[in-house]
Protein backbone atom coordinates (compact mmCIF):
# COMPACT_ATOMS: atom_id res chain seq x y z
CA UNK A 1 0.00 0.00 0.00
CA UNK A 2 2.84 2.41 0.62
CA UNK A 3 3.66 2.17 -3.10
CA UNK A 4 0.19 3.50 -3.93
CA UNK A 5 0.44 6.47 -1.54
CA UNK A 6 3.85 7.39 -2.97
CA UNK A 7 2.36 7.33 -6.48
CA UNK A 8 -0.57 9.50 -5.42
CA UNK A 9 1.79 11.91 -3.69
CA UNK A 10 3.96 12.04 -6.82
CA UNK A 11 0.93 12.71 -9.03
CA UNK A 12 -0.31 15.45 -6.70
CA UNK A 13 3.14 17.09 -6.72
CA UNK A 14 3.32 16.84 -10.52
CA UNK A 15 -0.13 18.41 -10.95
CA UNK A 16 0.70 21.19 -8.46
CA UNK A 17 3.93 21.90 -10.35
CA UNK A 18 2.11 22.08 -13.70
CA UNK A 19 -0.56 24.42 -12.29
CA UNK A 20 2.06 26.69 -10.69
CA UNK A 21 4.02 26.88 -13.96
CA UNK A 22 0.85 27.67 -15.93
CA UNK A 23 -0.09 30.44 -13.47
CA UNK A 24 3.36 32.03 -13.67
CA UNK A 25 3.30 31.85 -17.50
CA UNK A 26 -0.20 33.35 -17.68
CA UNK A 27 0.77 36.14 -15.28
CA UNK A 28 3.82 37.03 -17.37
CA UNK A 29 1.72 37.06 -20.56
CA UNK A 30 -0.87 39.37 -18.98
CA UNK A 31 1.82 41.72 -17.68
CA UNK A 32 3.33 41.99 -21.15
CA UNK A 33 -0.09 42.58 -22.71
CA UNK A 34 -0.79 45.55 -20.44
CA UNK A 35 2.74 46.95 -20.34
CA UNK A 36 2.61 50.73 -20.86
CA UNK A 37 4.06 51.70 -24.21
CA UNK A 38 6.76 54.30 -24.58
CA UNK A 39 6.14 57.42 -26.64
CA UNK A 40 2.78 58.88 -27.50
CA UNK A 41 -0.37 56.80 -27.34
CA UNK A 42 -3.47 58.30 -28.88
CA UNK A 43 -6.89 57.26 -27.60
CA UNK A 44 -10.22 57.58 -29.37
CA UNK A 45 -13.39 59.20 -28.07
CA UNK A 46 -16.34 61.52 -28.56
CA UNK A 47 -16.67 64.94 -26.91
CA UNK A 48 -19.62 64.99 -24.51
CA UNK A 49 -19.07 68.37 -22.85
CA UNK A 50 -16.56 71.21 -22.94
CA UNK A 51 -16.12 73.39 -19.84
CA UNK A 52 -13.75 76.20 -20.80
CA UNK A 53 -14.07 77.91 -17.40
CA UNK A 54 -12.92 74.78 -15.55
CA UNK A 55 -10.41 73.77 -18.25
CA UNK A 56 -11.99 70.33 -18.65
CA UNK A 57 -13.39 68.15 -21.38
CA UNK A 58 -15.78 65.26 -20.82
CA UNK A 59 -15.07 62.43 -23.23
CA UNK A 60 -16.84 59.15 -23.94
CA UNK A 61 -13.74 57.10 -24.76
CA UNK A 62 -12.67 53.63 -25.76
CA UNK A 63 -10.33 51.63 -23.54
CA UNK A 64 -7.08 53.42 -22.74
CA UNK A 65 -4.62 50.57 -22.29
CA UNK A 66 -1.60 52.47 -20.99
CA UNK A 67 -3.78 54.01 -18.24
CA UNK A 68 -5.55 50.70 -17.52
CA UNK A 69 -8.97 52.27 -18.20
CA UNK A 70 -12.04 50.50 -19.50
CA UNK A 71 -14.31 52.32 -21.97
CA UNK A 72 -16.24 55.01 -20.06
CA UNK A 73 -17.32 58.64 -20.01
CA UNK A 74 -15.21 60.90 -17.83
CA UNK A 75 -13.93 64.45 -17.44
CA UNK A 76 -10.26 65.22 -18.08
CA UNK A 77 -8.31 68.38 -17.28
CA UNK A 78 -6.45 69.81 -20.28
CA UNK A 79 -2.86 71.04 -20.19
CA UNK A 80 -3.77 74.11 -22.28
CA UNK A 81 -7.31 75.58 -22.17
CA UNK A 82 -6.82 76.91 -25.73
CA UNK A 83 -7.19 73.29 -26.91
CA UNK A 84 -10.88 73.47 -25.96
CA UNK A 85 -11.78 76.36 -28.31
CA UNK A 86 -12.46 74.32 -31.49
CA UNK A 87 -14.26 71.48 -29.68
CA UNK A 88 -18.01 70.90 -29.64
CA UNK A 89 -20.15 68.09 -28.21
CA UNK A 90 -20.42 65.14 -30.59
CA UNK A 91 -17.01 65.72 -32.19
CA UNK A 92 -14.94 62.55 -32.59
CA UNK A 93 -11.40 63.02 -31.35
CA UNK A 94 -8.06 61.34 -30.87
CA UNK A 95 -6.36 62.45 -27.68
CA UNK A 96 -3.27 61.82 -25.61
CA UNK A 97 -3.90 61.53 -21.88
CA UNK A 98 -1.57 60.82 -19.00
CA UNK A 99 -1.74 60.32 -15.26
CA UNK A 100 -0.84 63.49 -13.32
CA UNK A 101 -1.05 64.58 -9.69
CA UNK A 102 -4.73 65.02 -8.89
CA UNK A 103 -6.09 63.07 -11.87
CA UNK A 104 -5.64 62.68 -15.59
CA UNK A 105 -4.60 65.37 -18.07
CA UNK A 106 -5.10 65.58 -21.82
CA UNK A 107 -1.88 66.82 -23.45
CA UNK A 108 -2.96 66.73 -27.11
CA UNK A 109 -6.26 66.60 -29.03
CA UNK A 110 -6.88 65.95 -32.74
CA UNK A 111 -10.16 66.09 -34.65
CA UNK A 112 -10.85 62.62 -36.04
CA UNK A 113 -14.08 63.51 -37.90
CA UNK A 114 -12.03 64.30 -40.99
Buried (B, 14 or more C-beta within 10 A) or exposed (E): EEEEEEEEEEEEEEEEEEEEEEEEEEEEEEEEEEEEEEEEBBBBBBBBEBEEEEBBBBBBBBEBBBBEBEEEEBBBBBBEBEBBEEBEEEBBBEBBBBEEEEEBBBBBBEEBEE
